[in-house]
Amino acid sequence: MDLRQIRYFIVVCEMHSFSRAGEVLGVSQPSLSRQIQLLEAELRHHLLRRTGRGVEPTEAGLRFLEHAKAIDALAARARKDMHAFRSHSQDKVRLGMPHRVARRMAPHIVQAFRRQHPEAALTLAEGLSSEMNEWLVKERVDLAILYDPPPSSLLRYESIYREDLVLAYGKACRPAPPPHVRASDLGSYPLVLPSAPNTIRALVDRTCRELNVTLNVVAEVDVVHTILETMTEESMFTIIPRSALSDMQGQDYLTFSTIVDPTIMNNLTLATLTSGPLPPLVEATARIIRGLDMARLFA
């Protein structure tokens, strides 16, 4: 039985899609399908079936999935144990985080890491939160800081900070929105928002869908700084984390209204693989992150 096939099977079950699993694993869909077929041939059972919503495990597939997760976790623990067996001078931990988070947190994490572990190395990788999820599954990073991750049995999530989203616009906007804007009224404003699957867009879309609100999205821009620059147009609005306003140099021309009923909160999480205990250096890095004054960093 091939460990690679077992991992492929778990991820297909997790993603409910061969194409999405292929993207996460960096494997072509035909190759992925072929490996699953070989696994099914060895086990003499059909493990997956296609439905109108994607791919689901069969009854035999559900039974094997429990074994697959246990085997995958044991293999991961073995790899981590052998990595930890290397000399202390070779210790390295890889941390992934979104760009905006890195600007605020990375200097403090690096300083604390160097002070506590002068013989070890810390590698930082930046990307979108969705990319961080994939990098963790592929074990390209050891832990990641990311926003509002989707549920996953492959990953362990720990909330480390929550921040409200606000309706931002130029101070020259007339008439100006009230200081507090109800979420049910967000459809009244022409919005510039990131495109899906951006986590801010997902949060806003989910909230408005629950309220039966149709948003007026006039443009989709994926870079927060570019979005904020569009706010020089008096008729433009956006929805962003409150702290993002202070990320923009010369943001004096911008202001915001608080969104209420309900407040829309993002969720910054610390994510690691669920397969076994963390190596000591990774756990030490996680403790550094937990110990940061997040309210001050995102003020």
N, C-alpha and C positions, 0 to 999 in steps of 0.2 A: 504494500500500500504506500503510495507516494504522498509525502507530507505536503508537497505543492498542490496536489489535487485536493487534498483535504482543506487547505486554506482557500482554494478557489471555490469549493462547494460552500463553505461557510459564508464567504463574501457574497456569492450569488443569492443565498438565502437571505442575507442581511439587506441587500439592495433590491431584492425582488425583480431583478433585471439582469440579463446577460450583458447588455450593452453598458449599463451603468457600472456593473462589477468589473467589466473589462477596462473602463476608464480608471477606476480606483486602483486596479492591480497593474495597469500598464500593459495589458495583454489584449491582443486582437480577439474579437468575438468568436471567429471560427476556431482559433486555438483554444480558447476557454471552453467552448462547447465540446471540442474533441477530448479534452482532459476529463471533463465531467462524464462523457460517454465511456471512456476507459475505466473510470472509477465505478460506474454503474455495471459495466461488464464484469469487473472483478468481483463486485458484491452480488451480482445476479439479481439486482432490483432496480426498478426505475425510481430515482431519487427526487426528480423534479417534474412538475407538470406546468404547462402554460395555461394561463387564464386570461380573461379580458383585462385584468389589472396588472399583468406581468407574469412572473414566475413564482410558484409556491412549491414547498416541499410536499411530496406524497406522504402517505402514512409511514412507509418505510424510510423516506427521507427524514421525517421528523425524528424517528427512532435513531437513525444514524447520526443526525445532527448533534445529539447529546454526546455521542462517542467522539465525533469530530472535534467538538469544542474542547473536550478533555485532552485529546491527543495534541491538538494545536497548542493548548496552554502548557502542556508538559514539555513540548519541543521548545516553546519560547522560554520557559524557565531554564531549560538546559543551556540554551544559547546565552542567556543572561548570566548564568553561573560561570560559564567558561569565559565570558567577557570580563567578569569580575575577578577571575583568576589571574588575569594579566597583572603585571607589576603596577604599583601605584603611580609611577611616573607616566604610565600610558593612559591613565584614566581620562575619559572625556565624556561629556554629556552634551546632547544636541537638543536645543530648545527652539521651538517655532512660535511665532506670534504675528498678528496683523501689523501692518506698517504704523498705523496711528498709535497702537498700544506700545509698539517698540520705542517710539520716540519718547514716551513718558516713562516707561518701566525699565528699558534695557540698561541705561546707565547705572541705576540703583542695583539691579540684579548682578551686573558685571562686577561692580565694586564690592558687593557683599561676597560674591563667589570667590574673587581673587583674595579677599581678606581671610576667608575661612578655608579655602582649598588652594593654596598657592602652587601646589605641585600638579594640579589638574587643569584641564582645558575646558572651556565653555564655547560651544559653537552656536551662533544665533542664525536662524533662518527666518525670513519675512515673507509673508504671502497672505492670501485671503483666508478667512476662517474655513471655508469649504476645502481649500487646499491643505490646511493643517490636518483636517480629518483624514484625508487620503494619505498624507505623509506619515501619520501615526500608524495607520493600518499597514502601510508598506515598510514600517520601521525605519523610515528615513530620518525621523526625529524620535527622541526618547520621551518627550513630553511637550505639550503645546498649551498656549493660552489662546482661547478663541471665543467668539461670540455665539451664543444661542445655537449650540450644536443639535442636530437631530438625534433622537434616541438611537442607541447602538449597543448591542450586547458585546461588541468587540472593544469598546472604550469605556473608561471610567471617568465621570465628570464630577467636578467639585466647584460649586459657585464661589467666586472670590470677590465679586463686586457687581452691583446693579446700579444703573443710571437711567434717568428718565429721558425720553425723547421730547423735543420741543419743536414748535412751528417757527422756523427762522425766516427772516425777510429783511429788506433794507429799511433803514430808519426813515427814508423819504417816502415810503409807501403811504398812499392816501386813497381811501380811508384806512387807517391802521386797524388791524384786528384788536379785539379786546385783550387785556393781559392774560386772561384764561379762555382757552378755546375748547369747546366740547369736542370729543372725538367724533361724535355724530355729525359735526359741522365741517369736518375736514374736506368733504366733497365740494365745498364752496370755493376752494382756493386752487388756482392753477399751480401745480406742483412740478418741481424738478426732483426726481428720485433716482436712485440706482436701479439698474435692471436686475431681475431675478437671476441667480439665486442669492443675491446679496442679503445678509441677515437683517439689515434695517428694513429693506423692502419686504421681506417675509413677515416681520413683526407688524408693520403697518398694514399690509394686505390682510393678514389674519384678523387683526382687530377690526378693520373696516368690514370684512366679510361677515363677522359675527354681528355687526351692527347694521348690516344691509346698506352700507354706504358705498357708493360708486365714486372712486377717486377721479379727479380731473388731472391726469398726468400728461403734461404738455411736452416733456422731454425726459429722457433717461440718460443719466451721466453717472459713471461708476466711480469717479474719483471725488472724494469729499471736497478737496480744495477747489476743484473745477466747479463743483456744484455751488459752493459759497461765492465764487466769483460771478456766477450768473445772477446772484442776488442784487447786483447793481441795477438790474432791471426792476423798476418799481412794481411791476405786476407779477413778479416771480416769488414763489415760496418754496421751502423745502422742509423736510422733517429729519432731524439729526440728533445725536446725543448732545446734551447740554454742553459738555466739555469741548465738543468739536469747534464751537465758536471761538474759543480762546486759542485754538491751534492755528488760526489764520492771522498772519501778521497784518496790521492795519485794519482790523475788523471793526473799527469804530463806526463804520457805516451800517453795521448789522445789529439787529435786536431780535427778540423772540417773544413768543407767547407760550405759556405753559399749557400743555394738553391735559385735559381732565375728563373724568366720567367716561372711560377709565383713563388713568395714567398709563402710558405705554413705556414699559421698562425693558431695557436690554439686560442680558445676563452674561457677564464675562466669566468664563470658566477655565479651570485648570484640567487638562485632559491627559490621560495616560491609558495604556493598554490594560485590559482586564486580566491578561494572562499572567497570573502569579504576582508575587511581591516585587516592588521596585528595587533595582540595584541601589546600594547605599548612596552613591553619588547622585543618582537621579532623585532619590528621596530627599537628600540634603538640599538639592536645588529647589524642589517643591516646597520645602520648609522656608527657604529664603523668600519665595514668592508669597507664601501665606503670611509672612511677617511684615510685608510692605504696608505702609499707610496708604491704602488705595484712595480713600477720600481726599487726602492731600494731593496725591499724584494726579487725580482727575478733577481737581478743583478748577 
